[in-house]
Structure formats: C-alpha cells, structure tokens
Amino acid sequence: MTKETLNNALKYANASHISLSMEIKESKIFFLISDNGKGFEVEKIRKTANGLKNMKSRMTEIGGSFEINSSQAGTHVSYSMLISSV
C-alpha cells in the first residue's frame, strides 16, 4: 500500500514535497502520505482508476480503512489497520 501510494505521488503529482507518517495507537497502525502536487478530482478518477479501487478493496478485505482527499493544494492518502492484520 505504501509503495503504491508513493509511486502514484511520484508518477502523477508533480510534487516538490512528499511526506510519510506512521503512528501506532492502541491496537491500530495509521499511515498518512501527503504531497503538495497538482491534485486531482477524486470522484472522476474513481470511475477509471483500478489502482485506487484495488487499494481500497485490499484494505477493506483485512478490516482496514482507506481514504483519499485531493485538491489543487495536494493529495492526502490515509489508511489504517489492526496491528494483528499486519
């Protein structure tokens, strides 16, 4: 998941800054990957982007969560899962 998200940011965002943070809280691990790139319209991309659909599907299969927020100021991808799922 992390590798795919970073690859997407490098390939499509034209960003000058990409950050990755990880936090363990109680029995969950949380990831946030953000960039300051050009962003995209999430609703338009979801119709054609199998990669994003697959990422969400994989997280759902293991009981995790996956969320994407994007604007002209950049993109933020967050996902989390139970540590026992790792």
PDB file with one MODEL, atoms N, CA, C and O in Angstrom:
MODEL        1
ATOM      1  N   MET A   1       0.817  -1.186   0.000  1.00  0.00           N
ATOM      2  CA  MET A   1       0.000   0.000   0.000  1.00  0.00           C
ATOM      3  C   MET A   1       0.866   1.257   0.000  1.00  0.00           C
ATOM      4  O   MET A   1       0.652   2.169  -0.798  1.00  0.00           O
ATOM      5  N   THR A   2       1.835   1.296   0.893  1.00  0.00           N
ATOM      6  CA  THR A   2       2.699   2.474   0.995  1.00  0.00           C
ATOM      7  C   THR A   2       3.508   2.672  -0.280  1.00  0.00           C
ATOM      8  O   THR A   2       3.604   3.785  -0.796  1.00  0.00           O
ATOM      9  N   LYS A   3       4.082   1.596  -0.779  1.00  0.00           N
ATOM     10  CA  LYS A   3       4.880   1.687  -2.006  1.00  0.00           C
ATOM     11  C   LYS A   3       4.025   2.174  -3.172  1.00  0.00           C
ATOM     12  O   LYS A   3       4.466   3.025  -3.944  1.00  0.00           O
ATOM     13  N   GLU A   4       2.828   1.655  -3.307  1.00  0.00           N
ATOM     14  CA  GLU A   4       1.942   2.045  -4.402  1.00  0.00           C
ATOM     15  C   GLU A   4       1.530   3.515  -4.284  1.00  0.00           C
ATOM     16  O   GLU A   4       1.479   4.228  -5.285  1.00  0.00           O
ATOM     17  N   THR A   5       1.238   3.963  -3.071  1.00  0.00           N
ATOM     18  CA  THR A   5       0.854   5.359  -2.857  1.00  0.00           C
ATOM     19  C   THR A   5       2.008   6.296  -3.175  1.00  0.00           C
ATOM     20  O   THR A   5       1.818   7.315  -3.839  1.00  0.00           O
ATOM     21  N   LEU A   6       3.204   5.957  -2.704  1.00  0.00           N
ATOM     22  CA  LEU A   6       4.375   6.790  -3.006  1.00  0.00           C
ATOM     23  C   LEU A   6       4.670   6.809  -4.498  1.00  0.00           C
ATOM     24  O   LEU A   6       5.003   7.856  -5.053  1.00  0.00           O
ATOM     25  N   ASN A   7       4.550   5.668  -5.144  1.00  0.00           N
ATOM     26  CA  ASN A   7       4.762   5.597  -6.585  1.00  0.00           C
ATOM     27  C   ASN A   7       3.773   6.496  -7.324  1.00  0.00           C
ATOM     28  O   ASN A   7       4.159   7.213  -8.247  1.00  0.00           O
ATOM     29  N   ASN A   8       2.498   6.462  -6.925  1.00  0.00           N
ATOM     30  CA  ASN A   8       1.496   7.323  -7.556  1.00  0.00           C
ATOM     31  C   ASN A   8       1.843   8.798  -7.378  1.00  0.00           C
ATOM     32  O   ASN A   8       1.711   9.587  -8.314  1.00  0.00           O
ATOM     33  N   ALA A   9       2.285   9.169  -6.180  1.00  0.00           N
ATOM     34  CA  ALA A   9       2.650  10.566  -5.922  1.00  0.00           C
ATOM     35  C   ALA A   9       3.827  10.986  -6.795  1.00  0.00           C
ATOM     36  O   ALA A   9       3.819  12.074  -7.372  1.00  0.00           O
ATOM     37  N   LEU A  10       4.833  10.129  -6.893  1.00  0.00           N
ATOM     38  CA  LEU A  10       5.998  10.448  -7.716  1.00  0.00           C
ATOM     39  C   LEU A  10       5.649  10.512  -9.198  1.00  0.00           C
ATOM     40  O   LEU A  10       6.153  11.369  -9.924  1.00  0.00           O
ATOM     41  N   LYS A  11       4.798   9.619  -9.636  1.00  0.00           N
ATOM     42  CA  LYS A  11       4.484   9.489 -11.059  1.00  0.00           C
ATOM     43  C   LYS A  11       3.514  10.553 -11.569  1.00  0.00           C
ATOM     44  O   LYS A  11       3.659  11.037 -12.692  1.00  0.00           O
ATOM     45  N   TYR A  12       2.527  10.918 -10.750  1.00  0.00           N
ATOM     46  CA  TYR A  12       1.428  11.752 -11.249  1.00  0.00           C
ATOM     47  C   TYR A  12       1.323  13.146 -10.641  1.00  0.00           C
ATOM     48  O   TYR A  12       0.758  14.034 -11.279  1.00  0.00           O
ATOM     49  N   ALA A  13       1.832  13.375  -9.456  1.00  0.00           N
ATOM     50  CA  ALA A  13       1.515  14.603  -8.721  1.00  0.00           C
ATOM     51  C   ALA A  13       2.334  15.828  -9.113  1.00  0.00           C
ATOM     52  O   ALA A  13       1.894  16.957  -8.895  1.00  0.00           O
ATOM     53  N   ASN A  14       3.520  15.622  -9.689  1.00  0.00           N
ATOM     54  CA  ASN A  14       4.436  16.744  -9.926  1.00  0.00           C
ATOM     55  C   ASN A  14       4.695  17.507  -8.627  1.00  0.00           C
ATOM     56  O   ASN A  14       4.733  18.737  -8.621  1.00  0.00           O
ATOM     57  N   ALA A  15       4.869  16.785  -7.549  1.00  0.00           N
ATOM     58  CA  ALA A  15       5.059  17.383  -6.225  1.00  0.00           C
ATOM     59  C   ALA A  15       6.524  17.709  -5.977  1.00  0.00           C
ATOM     60  O   ALA A  15       7.420  17.064  -6.521  1.00  0.00           O
ATOM     61  N   SER A  16       6.750  18.718  -5.149  1.00  0.00           N
ATOM     62  CA  SER A  16       8.111  19.028  -4.706  1.00  0.00           C
ATOM     63  C   SER A  16       8.341  18.527  -3.282  1.00  0.00           C
ATOM     64  O   SER A  16       9.467  18.550  -2.785  1.00  0.00           O
ATOM     65  N   HIS A  17       7.268  18.074  -2.629  1.00  0.00           N
ATOM     66  CA  HIS A  17       7.376  17.577  -1.257  1.00  0.00           C
ATOM     67  C   HIS A  17       6.385  16.427  -1.062  1.00  0.00           C
ATOM     68  O   HIS A  17       5.205  16.547  -1.392  1.00  0.00           O
ATOM     69  N   ILE A  18       6.878  15.321  -0.526  1.00  0.00           N
ATOM     70  CA  ILE A  18       6.038  14.179  -0.166  1.00  0.00           C
ATOM     71  C   ILE A  18       6.412  13.782   1.255  1.00  0.00           C
ATOM     72  O   ILE A  18       7.591  13.628   1.574  1.00  0.00           O
ATOM     73  N   SER A  19       5.409  13.618   2.103  1.00  0.00           N
ATOM     74  CA  SER A  19       5.694  13.211   3.479  1.00  0.00           C
ATOM     75  C   SER A  19       4.967  11.912   3.807  1.00  0.00           C
ATOM     76  O   SER A  19       3.894  11.626   3.276  1.00  0.00           O
ATOM     77  N   LEU A  20       5.574  11.142   4.684  1.00  0.00           N
ATOM     78  CA  LEU A  20       5.015   9.878   5.142  1.00  0.00           C
ATOM     79  C   LEU A  20       5.076   9.872   6.658  1.00  0.00           C
ATOM     80  O   LEU A  20       6.137  10.088   7.244  1.00  0.00           O
ATOM     81  N   SER A  21       3.948   9.627   7.286  1.00  0.00           N
ATOM     82  CA  SER A  21       3.951   9.491   8.744  1.00  0.00           C
ATOM     83  C   SER A  21       3.224   8.211   9.121  1.00  0.00           C
ATOM     84  O   SER A  21       2.324   7.748   8.421  1.00  0.00           O
ATOM     85  N   MET A  22       3.639   7.661  10.239  1.00  0.00           N
ATOM     86  CA  MET A  22       3.059   6.417  10.737  1.00  0.00           C
ATOM     87  C   MET A  22       2.899   6.569  12.241  1.00  0.00           C
ATOM     88  O   MET A  22       3.782   7.087  12.924  1.00  0.00           O
ATOM     89  N   GLU A  23       1.765   6.113  12.744  1.00  0.00           N
ATOM     90  CA  GLU A  23       1.501   6.194  14.172  1.00  0.00           C
ATOM     91  C   GLU A  23       0.852   4.897  14.633  1.00  0.00           C
ATOM     92  O   GLU A  23      -0.038   4.360  13.973  1.00  0.00           O
ATOM     93  N   ILE A  24       1.305   4.412  15.760  1.00  0.00           N
ATOM     94  CA  ILE A  24       0.689   3.237  16.372  1.00  0.00           C
ATOM     95  C   ILE A  24      -0.071   3.733  17.590  1.00  0.00           C
ATOM     96  O   ILE A  24       0.482   4.381  18.478  1.00  0.00           O
ATOM     97  N   LYS A  25      -1.347   3.409  17.599  1.00  0.00           N
ATOM     98  CA  LYS A  25      -2.207   3.845  18.694  1.00  0.00           C
ATOM     99  C   LYS A  25      -3.101   2.683  19.074  1.00  0.00           C
ATOM    100  O   LYS A  25      -3.847   2.152  18.250  1.00  0.00           O
ATOM    101  N   GLU A  26      -3.012   2.300  20.335  1.00  0.00           N
ATOM    102  CA  GLU A  26      -3.747   1.148  20.839  1.00  0.00           C
ATOM    103  C   GLU A  26      -3.412  -0.066  19.967  1.00  0.00           C
ATOM    104  O   GLU A  26      -2.248  -0.464  19.922  1.00  0.00           O
ATOM    105  N   SER A  27      -4.351  -0.650  19.297  1.00  0.00           N
ATOM    106  CA  SER A  27      -4.060  -1.851  18.505  1.00  0.00           C
ATOM    107  C   SER A  27      -4.121  -1.576  17.002  1.00  0.00           C
ATOM    108  O   SER A  27      -4.302  -2.501  16.209  1.00  0.00           O
ATOM    109  N   LYS A  28      -3.970  -0.303  16.606  1.00  0.00           N
ATOM    110  CA  LYS A  28      -4.037   0.053  15.187  1.00  0.00           C
ATOM    111  C   LYS A  28      -2.769   0.761  14.754  1.00  0.00           C
ATOM    112  O   LYS A  28      -2.087   1.402  15.553  1.00  0.00           O
ATOM    113  N   ILE A  29      -2.472   0.632  13.480  1.00  0.00           N
ATOM    114  CA  ILE A  29      -1.376   1.367  12.865  1.00  0.00           C
ATOM    115  C   ILE A  29      -1.982   2.290  11.804  1.00  0.00           C
ATOM    116  O   ILE A  29      -2.783   1.853  10.978  1.00  0.00           O
ATOM    117  N   PHE A  30      -1.600   3.551  11.833  1.00  0.00           N
ATOM    118  CA  PHE A  30      -2.141   4.578  10.953  1.00  0.00           C
ATOM    119  C   PHE A  30      -1.023   5.115  10.058  1.00  0.00           C
ATOM    120  O   PHE A  30       0.087   5.375  10.524  1.00  0.00           O
ATOM    121  N   PHE A  31      -1.322   5.276   8.794  1.00  0.00           N
ATOM    122  CA  PHE A  31      -0.381   5.840   7.829  1.00  0.00           C
ATOM    123  C   PHE A  31      -1.012   7.070   7.193  1.00  0.00           C
ATOM    124  O   PHE A  31      -2.216   7.093   6.936  1.00  0.00           O
ATOM    125  N   LEU A  32      -0.204   8.091   6.937  1.00  0.00           N
ATOM    126  CA  LEU A  32      -0.634   9.271   6.191  1.00  0.00           C
ATOM    127  C   LEU A  32       0.478   9.623   5.222  1.00  0.00           C
ATOM    128  O   LEU A  32       1.621   9.844   5.620  1.00  0.00           O
ATOM    129  N   ILE A  33       0.129   9.673   3.946  1.00  0.00           N
ATOM    130  CA  ILE A  33       1.069  10.090   2.910  1.00  0.00           C
ATOM    131  C   ILE A  33       0.467  11.320   2.245  1.00  0.00           C
ATOM    132  O   ILE A  33      -0.658  11.284   1.747  1.00  0.00           O
ATOM    133  N   SER A  34       1.229  12.407   2.245  1.00  0.00           N
ATOM    134  CA  SER A  34       0.754  13.677   1.701  1.00  0.00           C
ATOM    135  C   SER A  34       1.755  14.222   0.701  1.00  0.00           C
ATOM    136  O   SER A  34       2.962  14.014   0.828  1.00  0.00           O
ATOM    137  N   ASP A  35       1.237  14.920  -0.289  1.00  0.00           N
ATOM    138  CA  ASP A  35       2.120  15.615  -1.231  1.00  0.00           C
ATOM    139  C   ASP A  35       1.558  17.003  -1.508  1.00  0.00           C
ATOM    140  O   ASP A  35       0.395  17.283  -1.217  1.00  0.00           O
ATOM    141  N   ASN A  36       2.390  17.862  -2.069  1.00  0.00           N
ATOM    142  CA  ASN A  36       1.955  19.210  -2.425  1.00  0.00           C
ATOM    143  C   ASN A  36       1.808  19.341  -3.939  1.00  0.00           C
ATOM    144  O   ASN A  36       2.027  20.415  -4.500  1.00  0.00           O
ATOM    145  N   GLY A  37       1.444  18.261  -4.584  1.00  0.00           N
ATOM    146  CA  GLY A  37       1.328  18.236  -6.038  1.00  0.00           C
ATOM    147  C   GLY A  37       0.043  18.851  -6.556  1.00  0.00           C
ATOM    148  O   GLY A  37      -0.672  19.550  -5.838  1.00  0.00           O
ATOM    149  N   LYS A  38      -0.229  18.572  -7.816  1.00  0.00           N
ATOM    150  CA  LYS A  38      -1.346  19.221  -8.519  1.00  0.00           C
ATOM    151  C   LYS A  38      -2.714  18.689  -8.124  1.00  0.00           C
ATOM    152  O   LYS A  38      -3.725  19.324  -8.428  1.00  0.00           O
ATOM    153  N   GLY A  39      -2.776  17.557  -7.463  1.00  0.00           N
ATOM    154  CA  GLY A  39      -4.053  17.006  -7.035  1.00  0.00           C
ATOM    155  C   GLY A  39      -4.890  16.506  -8.206  1.00  0.00           C
ATOM    156  O   GLY A  39      -4.469  16.568  -9.361  1.00  0.00           O
ATOM    157  N   PHE A  40      -6.072  16.013  -7.890  1.00  0.00           N
ATOM    158  CA  PHE A  40      -6.986  15.505  -8.911  1.00  0.00           C
ATOM    159  C   PHE A  40      -8.382  15.447  -8.313  1.00  0.00           C
ATOM    160  O   PHE A  40      -8.551  15.549  -7.098  1.00  0.00           O
ATOM    161  N   GLU A  41      -9.371  15.282  -9.166  1.00  0.00           N
ATOM    162  CA  GLU A  41     -10.750  15.159  -8.704  1.00  0.00           C
ATOM    163  C   GLU A  41     -11.015  13.697  -8.376  1.00  0.00           C
ATOM    164  O   GLU A  41     -11.117  12.861  -9.274  1.00  0.00           O
ATOM    165  N   VAL A  42     -11.125  13.395  -7.097  1.00  0.00           N
ATOM    166  CA  VAL A  42     -11.229  12.023  -6.618  1.00  0.00           C
ATOM    167  C   VAL A  42     -12.423  11.305  -7.249  1.00  0.00           C
ATOM    168  O   VAL A  42     -12.288  10.159  -7.678  1.00  0.00           O
ATOM    169  N   GLU A  43     -13.565  11.944  -7.313  1.00  0.00           N
ATOM    170  CA  GLU A  43     -14.764  11.285  -7.850  1.00  0.00           C
ATOM    171  C   GLU A  43     -14.608  10.924  -9.325  1.00  0.00           C
ATOM    172  O   GLU A  43     -15.098   9.880  -9.757  1.00  0.00           O
ATOM    173  N   LYS A  44     -13.942  11.760 -10.095  1.00  0.00           N
ATOM    174  CA  LYS A  44     -13.728  11.457 -11.518  1.00  0.00           C
ATOM    175  C   LYS A  44     -12.745  10.301 -11.682  1.00  0.00           C
ATOM    176  O   LYS A  44     -12.948   9.425 -12.523  1.00  0.00           O
ATOM    177  N   ILE A  45     -11.708  10.298 -10.902  1.00  0.00           N
ATOM    178  CA  ILE A  45     -10.663   9.274 -11.002  1.00  0.00           C
ATOM    179  C   ILE A  45     -11.195   7.911 -10.587  1.00  0.00           C
ATOM    180  O   ILE A  45     -10.798   6.902 -11.170  1.00  0.00           O
ATOM    181  N   ARG A  46     -12.076   7.849  -9.601  1.00  0.00           N
ATOM    182  CA  ARG A  46     -12.566   6.566  -9.097  1.00  0.00           C
ATOM    183  C   ARG A  46     -13.266   5.745 -10.170  1.00  0.00           C
ATOM    184  O   ARG A  46     -13.296   4.518 -10.083  1.00  0.00           O
ATOM    185  N   LYS A  47     -13.821   6.391 -11.168  1.00  0.00           N
ATOM    186  CA  LYS A  47     -14.544   5.667 -12.210  1.00  0.00           C
ATOM    187  C   LYS A  47     -13.607   4.886 -13.125  1.00  0.00           C
ATOM    188  O   LYS A  47     -14.003   3.866 -13.689  1.00  0.00           O
ATOM    189  N   THR A  48     -12.385   5.349 -13.276  1.00  0.00           N
ATOM    190  CA  THR A  48     -11.466   4.731 -14.235  1.00  0.00           C
ATOM    191  C   THR A  48     -10.202   4.156 -13.612  1.00  0.00           C
ATOM    192  O   THR A  48      -9.500   3.380 -14.261  1.00  0.00           O
ATOM    193  N   ALA A  49      -9.897   4.514 -12.379  1.00  0.00           N
ATOM    194  CA  ALA A  49      -8.613   4.136 -11.773  1.00  0.00           C
ATOM    195  C   ALA A  49      -8.733   2.832 -10.996  1.00  0.00           C
ATOM    196  O   ALA A  49      -9.140   2.839  -9.834  1.00  0.00           O
ATOM    197  N   ASN A  50      -8.390   1.736 -11.614  1.00  0.00           N
ATOM    198  CA  ASN A  50      -8.448   0.443 -10.930  1.00  0.00           C
ATOM    199  C   ASN A  50      -7.484   0.370  -9.762  1.00  0.00           C
ATOM    200  O   ASN A  50      -7.765  -0.309  -8.774  1.00  0.00           O
ATOM    201  N   GLY A  51      -6.358   1.050  -9.853  1.00  0.00           N
ATOM    202  CA  GLY A  51      -5.381   1.024  -8.772  1.00  0.00           C
ATOM    203  C   GLY A  51      -5.964   1.527  -7.465  1.00  0.00           C
ATOM    204  O   GLY A  51      -5.766   0.911  -6.418  1.00  0.00           O
ATOM    205  N   LEU A  52      -6.684   2.643  -7.516  1.00  0.00           N
ATOM    206  CA  LEU A  52      -7.295   3.185  -6.302  1.00  0.00           C
ATOM    207  C   LEU A  52      -8.386   2.264  -5.781  1.00  0.00           C
ATOM    208  O   LEU A  52      -8.509   2.063  -4.573  1.00  0.00           O
ATOM    209  N   LYS A  53      -9.172   1.710  -6.681  1.00  0.00           N
ATOM    210  CA  LYS A  53     -10.225   0.769  -6.277  1.00  0.00           C
ATOM    211  C   LYS A  53      -9.603  -0.456  -5.613  1.00  0.00           C
ATOM    212  O   LYS A  53     -10.094  -0.931  -4.589  1.00  0.00           O
ATOM    213  N   ASN A  54      -8.533  -0.959  -6.195  1.00  0.00           N
ATOM    214  CA  ASN A  54      -7.865  -2.136  -5.637  1.00  0.00           C
ATOM    215  C   ASN A  54      -7.253  -1.851  -4.268  1.00  0.00           C
ATOM    216  O   ASN A  54      -7.294  -2.702  -3.380  1.00  0.00           O
ATOM    217  N   MET A  55      -6.691  -0.664  -4.096  1.00  0.00           N
ATOM    218  CA  MET A  55      -6.106  -0.304  -2.805  1.00  0.00           C
ATOM    219  C   MET A  55      -7.189  -0.298  -1.726  1.00  0.00           C
ATOM    220  O   MET A  55      -7.004  -0.857  -0.645  1.00  0.00           O
ATOM    221  N   LYS A  56      -8.304   0.332  -2.029  1.00  0.00           N
ATOM    222  CA  LYS A  56      -9.409   0.372  -1.058  1.00  0.00           C
ATOM    223  C   LYS A  56      -9.936  -1.035  -0.790  1.00  0.00           C
ATOM    224  O   LYS A  56     -10.216  -1.387   0.355  1.00  0.00           O
ATOM    225  N   SER A  57     -10.068  -1.825  -1.830  1.00  0.00           N
ATOM    226  CA  SER A  57     -10.575  -3.190  -1.682  1.00  0.00           C
ATOM    227  C   SER A  57      -9.651  -4.033  -0.799  1.00  0.00           C
ATOM    228  O   SER A  57     -10.118  -4.783   0.059  1.00  0.00           O
ATOM    229  N   ARG A  58      -8.347  -3.907  -1.013  1.00  0.00           N
ATOM    230  CA  ARG A  58      -7.395  -4.678  -0.207  1.00  0.00           C
ATOM    231  C   ARG A  58      -7.472  -4.297   1.263  1.00  0.00           C
ATOM    232  O   ARG A  58      -7.403  -5.167   2.132  1.00  0.00           O
ATOM    233  N   MET A  59      -7.613  -3.006   1.551  1.00  0.00           N
ATOM    234  CA  MET A  59      -7.712  -2.571   2.939  1.00  0.00           C
ATOM    235  C   MET A  59      -9.024  -3.050   3.561  1.00  0.00           C
ATOM    236  O   MET A  59      -9.041  -3.462   4.721  1.00  0.00           O
ATOM    237  N   THR A  60     -10.104  -3.001   2.815  1.00  0.00           N
ATOM    238  CA  THR A  60     -11.396  -3.474   3.310  1.00  0.00           C
ATOM    239  C   THR A  60     -11.349  -4.966   3.621  1.00  0.00           C
ATOM    240  O   THR A  60     -11.912  -5.410   4.621  1.00  0.00           O
ATOM    241  N   GLU A  61     -10.683  -5.736   2.774  1.00  0.00           N
ATOM    242  CA  GLU A  61     -10.576  -7.186   2.973  1.00  0.00           C
ATOM    243  C   GLU A  61      -9.922  -7.556   4.301  1.00  0.00           C
ATOM    244  O   GLU A  61     -10.258  -8.584   4.890  1.00  0.00           O
ATOM    245  N   ILE A  62      -8.996  -6.733   4.775  1.00  0.00           N
ATOM    246  CA  ILE A  62      -8.322  -7.043   6.037  1.00  0.00           C
ATOM    247  C   ILE A  62      -8.902  -6.253   7.215  1.00  0.00           C
ATOM    248  O   ILE A  62      -8.332  -6.239   8.306  1.00  0.00           O
ATOM    249  N   GLY A  63     -10.043  -5.598   6.980  1.00  0.00           N
ATOM    250  CA  GLY A  63     -10.705  -4.856   8.051  1.00  0.00           C
ATOM    251  C   GLY A  63     -10.116  -3.489   8.305  1.00  0.00           C
ATOM    252  O   GLY A  63     -10.343  -2.900   9.361  1.00  0.00           O
ATOM    253  N   GLY A  64      -9.359  -2.974   7.346  1.00  0.00           N
ATOM    254  CA  GLY A  64      -8.745  -1.655   7.487  1.00  0.00           C
ATOM    255  C   GLY A  64      -9.589  -0.570   6.861  1.00  0.00           C
ATOM    256  O   GLY A  64     -10.704  -0.815   6.402  1.00  0.00           O
ATOM    257  N   SER A  65      -9.050   0.621   6.848  1.00  0.00           N
ATOM    258  CA  SER A  65      -9.724   1.759   6.224  1.00  0.00           C
ATOM    259  C   SER A  65      -8.770   2.421   5.231  1.00  0.00           C
ATOM    260  O   SER A  65      -7.550   2.309   5.352  1.00  0.00           O
ATOM    261  N   PHE A  66      -9.345   3.108   4.253  1.00  0.00           N
ATOM    262  CA  PHE A  66      -8.559   3.778   3.215  1.00  0.00           C
ATOM    263  C   PHE A  66      -9.317   5.022   2.799  1.00  0.00           C
ATOM    264  O   PHE A  66     -10.514   4.958   2.518  1.00  0.00           O
ATOM    265  N   GLU A  67      -8.628   6.155   2.757  1.00  0.00           N
ATOM    266  CA  GLU A  67      -9.284   7.402   2.372  1.00  0.00           C
ATOM    267  C   GLU A  67      -8.323   8.261   1.570  1.00  0.00           C
ATOM    268  O   GLU A  67      -7.130   8.333   1.865  1.00  0.00           O
ATOM    269  N   ILE A  68      -8.869   8.913   0.549  1.00  0.00           N
ATOM    270  CA  ILE A  68      -8.093   9.835  -0.277  1.00  0.00           C
ATOM    271  C   ILE A  68      -8.793  11.177  -0.291  1.00  0.00           C
ATOM    272  O   ILE A  68     -10.003  11.251  -0.503  1.00  0.00           O
ATOM    273  N   ASN A  69      -8.032  12.242  -0.064  1.00  0.00           N
ATOM    274  CA  ASN A  69      -8.524  13.610  -0.202  1.00  0.00           C
ATOM    275  C   ASN A  69      -7.536  14.329  -1.106  1.00  0.00           C
ATOM    276  O   ASN A  69      -6.324  14.252  -0.905  1.00  0.00           O
ATOM    277  N   SER A  70      -8.062  15.024  -2.101  1.00  0.00           N
ATOM    278  CA  SER A  70      -7.182  15.692  -3.042  1.00  0.00           C
ATOM    279  C   SER A  70      -7.770  17.033  -3.450  1.00  0.00           C
ATOM    280  O   SER A  70      -8.986  17.197  -3.548  1.00  0.00           O
ATOM    281  N   SER A  71      -6.882  17.983  -3.684  1.00  0.00           N
ATOM    282  CA  SER A  71      -7.271  19.307  -4.161  1.00  0.00           C
ATOM    283  C   SER A  71      -6.092  19.860  -4.947  1.00  0.00           C
ATOM    284  O   SER A  71      -5.079  19.182  -5.121  1.00  0.00           O
ATOM    285  N   GLN A  72      -6.225  21.081  -5.417  1.00  0.00           N
ATOM    286  CA  GLN A  72      -5.124  21.704  -6.148  1.00  0.00           C
ATOM    287  C   GLN A  72      -3.908  21.937  -5.255  1.00  0.00           C
ATOM    288  O   GLN A  72      -2.810  22.191  -5.750  1.00  0.00           O
ATOM    289  N   ALA A  73      -4.105  21.850  -3.938  1.00  0.00           N
ATOM    290  CA  ALA A  73      -3.002  22.039  -2.991  1.00  0.00           C
ATOM    291  C   ALA A  73      -2.275  20.735  -2.673  1.00  0.00           C
ATOM    292  O   ALA A  73      -1.290  20.745  -1.935  1.00  0.00           O
ATOM    293  N   GLY A  74      -2.749  19.604  -3.225  1.00  0.00           N
ATOM    294  CA  GLY A  74      -2.070  18.342  -2.987  1.00  0.00           C
ATOM    295  C   GLY A  74      -3.029  17.222  -2.640  1.00  0.00           C
ATOM    296  O   GLY A  74      -4.247  17.396  -2.636  1.00  0.00           O
ATOM    297  N   THR A  75      -2.449  16.067  -2.349  1.00  0.00           N
ATOM    298  CA  THR A  75      -3.222  14.870  -2.069  1.00  0.00           C
ATOM    299  C   THR A  75      -2.801  14.281  -0.734  1.00  0.00           C
ATOM    300  O   THR A  75      -1.622  14.285  -0.381  1.00  0.00           O
ATOM    301  N   HIS A  76      -3.785  13.773   0.006  1.00  0.00           N
ATOM    302  CA  HIS A  76      -3.555  13.125   1.292  1.00  0.00           C
ATOM    303  C   HIS A  76      -4.203  11.749   1.237  1.00  0.00           C
ATOM    304  O   HIS A  76      -5.406  11.626   1.007  1.00  0.00           O
ATOM    305  N   VAL A  77      -3.403  10.729   1.447  1.00  0.00           N
ATOM    306  CA  VAL A  77      -3.890   9.353   1.476  1.00  0.00           C
ATOM    307  C   VAL A  77      -3.678   8.841   2.893  1.00  0.00           C
ATOM    308  O   VAL A  77      -2.563   8.865   3.414  1.00  0.00           O
ATOM    309  N   SER A  78      -4.761   8.379   3.509  1.00  0.00           N
ATOM    310  CA  SER A  78      -4.629   7.811   4.851  1.00  0.00           C
ATOM    311  C   SER A  78      -5.231   6.420   4.855  1.00  0.00           C
ATOM    312  O   SER A  78      -6.239   6.152   4.200  1.00  0.00           O
ATOM    313  N   TYR A  79      -4.594   5.551   5.604  1.00  0.00           N
ATOM    314  CA  TYR A  79      -5.119   4.204   5.763  1.00  0.00           C
ATOM    315  C   TYR A  79      -4.670   3.662   7.102  1.00  0.00           C
ATOM    316  O   TYR A  79      -3.649   4.073   7.653  1.00  0.00           O
ATOM    317  N   SER A  80      -5.455   2.731   7.611  1.00  0.00           N
ATOM    318  CA  SER A  80      -5.135   2.148   8.906  1.00  0.00           C
ATOM    319  C   SER A  80      -5.607   0.700   8.929  1.00  0.00           C
ATOM    320  O   SER A  80      -6.439   0.275   8.128  1.00  0.00           O
ATOM    321  N   MET A  81      -5.040  -0.040   9.884  1.00  0.00           N
ATOM    322  CA  MET A  81      -5.419  -1.439  10.042  1.00  0.00           C
ATOM    323  C   MET A  81      -5.064  -1.880  11.443  1.00  0.00           C
ATOM    324  O   MET A  81      -4.235  -1.266  12.115  1.00  0.00           O
ATOM    325  N   LEU A  82      -5.698  -2.947  11.871  1.00  0.00           N
ATOM    326  CA  LEU A  82      -5.343  -3.539  13.145  1.00  0.00           C
ATOM    327  C   LEU A  82      -3.930  -4.109  13.048  1.00  0.00           C
ATOM    328  O   LEU A  82      -3.560  -4.682  12.023  1.00  0.00           O
ATOM    329  N   ILE A  83      -3.158  -3.958  14.086  1.00  0.00           N
ATOM    330  CA  ILE A  83      -1.795  -4.464  14.064  1.00  0.00           C
ATOM    331  C   ILE A  83      -1.778  -5.966  13.866  1.00  0.00           C
ATOM    332  O   ILE A  83      -0.860  -6.486  13.233  1.00  0.00           O
ATOM    333  N   SER A  84      -2.754  -6.673  14.382  1.00  0.00           N
ATOM    334  CA  SER A  84      -2.808  -8.124  14.198  1.00  0.00           C
ATOM    335  C   SER A  84      -3.044  -8.503  12.729  1.00  0.00           C
ATOM    336  O   SER A  84      -2.844  -9.657  12.349  1.00  0.00           O
ATOM    337  N   SER A  85      -3.473  -7.529  11.900  1.00  0.00           N
ATOM    338  CA  SER A  85      -3.682  -7.782  10.470  1.00  0.00           C
ATOM    339  C   SER A  85      -2.393  -7.702   9.679  1.00  0.00           C
ATOM    340  O   SER A  85      -2.328  -8.180   8.546  1.00  0.00           O
ATOM    341  N   VAL A  86      -1.361  -7.099  10.265  1.00  0.00           N
ATOM    342  CA  VAL A  86      -0.115  -6.867   9.558  1.00  0.00           C
ATOM    343  C   VAL A  86       0.651  -8.152   9.393  1.00  0.00           C
ATOM    344  O   VAL A  86       1.738  -8.152   8.814  1.00  0.00           O
TER     345      VAL A  86
ENDMDL
END
